[in-house]
Amino acid sequence: MPAHRSAYVLVVRVMGPDSAPGPAVPWQKVLWEHQPYPDNYVDQRFLEELRRNEGIRQYHYWAVVREAGFVGQQLSCVAIFITLWLYMEQGLLSPEKLLLTTLVCALLGYGLHQALTFQVESGCEPRTHLADLQSATLFLSFTFGFSPVLKTLTESVSTDTVYAMSAVMLLAHLVSFPYAQPSPPGSLSLNAALFASVCLASRLPGALHTFAMLSCALLVFALWPCLLQKLRENAPNQFIGVCVGVCLGGVGGLGSLSPGGAVLLALALGSVTLLCPLLLVRLQKQKDNIQGPWDEAEIHEDLSHFLH
Amino acid sequence: MVLKIFFPQCCNRADSGLLVGRWITGHDSAVVLAVIHYPFIPGQVKQYLQQVQAQSGVELSVLGSWSLPTESQEGMESFLRDLSTIFPQERWLQVSRQIGKTGFNCDVLNPAQNGRAAQREAKKKKGEEDEKSDGYAGHKGNNNEEEEKVIFIHYEQRNVMLSQLHPIENGVSDPKTDAPSELRQMFQTVASSQPLFFLDKYDDGPLKLTHWQSEGREASIIAELFKQASVPLCRLISWLLSIWVWVCNIWVFSLYPLRFLASKLSTCVQLSYRTEHMKTLSSPKPATDHTDFMRKATIMVSFLVDVALGVLLILWLYRDNHIPMLANALVPAADHVAKELEELLQWLMGAPAGLKMNRALDQVLGRFFLYHIHLWISYIRLMSPFIEGILWYGGLSACFGLTFALSLFSDMVALLTFHIYCFYVYGARLYCLKIYGLSSLWRLFRGKKWNVLRQRVDSCSYDLDQLFIGTLLFTILLFLLPTTALYYLVFTLLRLVVVLFQGVLHLSVDFINSFPLFALGLRVCRPYRLAEGVKFRVLCDEPGTALHLQMEMNPLKFNTVVQTYRTPTYSCYPKDSWATLVKKLFVGELIYPWKHKSTKTD
């Protein structure tokens, strides 16, 4: 009888984590040692290592707006391009004028680009002027040579198909644009934009129109982001001003042709630039991430000690 | 233990004598080949056996004695028993037969038990008496030694000698690891013992034998004449062949363009194939074994059939003005084909089947192909006076065999439809280039690149120039794809039609070349020569005598005959499976669906 009682008492002691104080052996969070606790036992240190919303960023409204302005700017660029195309199609703009304007803008932009580069540093391997000239010659000759072929490409395709394809491609361009680092252009975004411009350009009445349109597309989609990147790095205030200017220009240009389009564009810009950051900041407060020792291990390698 | 004795049917009624044959190693059986009659001198018998053994390579030995007692020969029993002491052997068979009874009696004497043979005979007699009184049960108790049961298997000696057991083993298997089966050894023994069958009981030599030749010497005058005539014929053929081979090996013909052309023309291939055959036929050595003999015979028969069919064709062709009719029909037919092609191209240059083609490219391609057709028509018009002559001389080639005529026809079809082949190649190359370019530029569109080392697609950061030009080219290729694809499709279909027709011709040539007519004829007329196995029929199963079985040949089935004796040819077979073919068509690779195997020599 006494032996049974002591065994009974012992069992009660072991099984009671929240009522009676446990036995003298402290509980360790290991499984390789034989402990008098069951395997799924945890003491009052449960969930001590829970971390909530670690590494969460606090967004400030106007900083986000400033970044979103870049997205809006790109949207306006697309709108400007479409406007120019509409002008050419309706015959309101002659290809020579467009070509001339494009060339002048390109030269101006190139000058600005070089000025900004020299201003900051002249350290790491700038592209020589010769290389740039080579590239420019290559583009122009290639486009000029292929423009008759490009013109006939979509002759037999129906207009609706062409418009639909262009729209899809421009959307893809906007979605896949590398907003963080536009200077080496993302392949998909640039290619989609060029594809759309070829589709649209082949609808124009003449080969010269096609050539002009393609040069314009090259300027707007390939060269303009490089300049913007430089501006963003070196002159942030002017960058904001340029963005705003481009947005206004887009709305205005579209408005001269179709007011409905302008209204739509303005709405889109407003929502992207002003509404979405608001939503982001508001919703950020609802964020509830938990991290703890149950997450997968992440290896943070510090490679800097290899460099010494 | 059951002892099997293969006994030739021709010796069933032979006079008493010695049994000569072979013990089959590894199995409990013996093959009796002949019976040597009295009188004989044992020394001469041994000498003769050694001589024959040296000539044939078969381990002959005296198996035992055979007695068919007639009225004049009584008291032979003890004489026969004493013979066992003269000829040394493992076991001695004493086979005897009574006239009027069907069954044989056989006693097997082992050397250890030689002395007890007489005892056993006496016991047996006693046992028989007991059996009559006591019944069956007492019989067994009396015999202390094991009684060997003997089975006599009667075989038709001539048939077995000429027969070949299938599947043929050409001595490839190691005799130590898997010994040939009993039946195979028996067949080999009888077939190799030809030198034994030269001496007969009617000859004037020291020994008188009975075997299958005793029933009458078989000889055919035609076969003998043929054998005599074949030697000078072979010499003539080999001399002609050597001249022909010398002509073929003139250095002019070994230059690359001619050699390439010769490998493509099926007439030249067929010529070389037949030359190989003639070389096989005209070798002066006689056939060494069954396979060799069958191959030579098959080649000869197929060649003769080929020539006969060719002569029939010539007879039909050269009478009733068939050749001028054909020649006159040829040029209008070619014109008609060209006109159809032109109409097809005009249709393609418009809006074929409502599809939208790129006008500029359409016009370019259409004009290019039209010009080709124009060239080809002029070429045909140029050749038209010579066509009749060509047909006349070409038809003469059928005297070498129908296969030559068919190969020539196939070559002519290939030459006449050469323009279709050209169109197909242009269309296919253009399409293939386009598909290749498109797939590569599509990868560039997405910013990826093909890693040749790792054979996978990797991401890649391209330069601005590369991206720009790549996108332009991609757009151009994409929009021009439907036009090119349509031209490719049309010309591929045309080419496939021509290829199909040529394939039919080649298949029939191949069939004539390889069909084993001789083997089939042998199977029909002399079925015992191609044996798949044997069947046994019970002849006599009386208690007290041994069991007698009749062995008959089970001839080979017809489709096995065809499969085994097909001549290996440069057969045309489809090189690719259907799935590979469709994939190649889709990608634009050039397809050559019929592949020629090089001539196999065993």
Interface residues (C-beta under 8 A of the other chain):
Chain A: S135 L138 F139 F142 T143 F146 V149 L150 T152 L153 T154 E155 S156 V157 P184 P185 G186 S187 L188 L190 N191 L194 F195 V198 C199 L218 A222
Chain B: K356 M357 N358 R359 A360 L444 F445 R446 G447 S461 Y462 L464 D465 L467 F468 I469 G470 T471 L472 F474 T475 I476 F479 L480
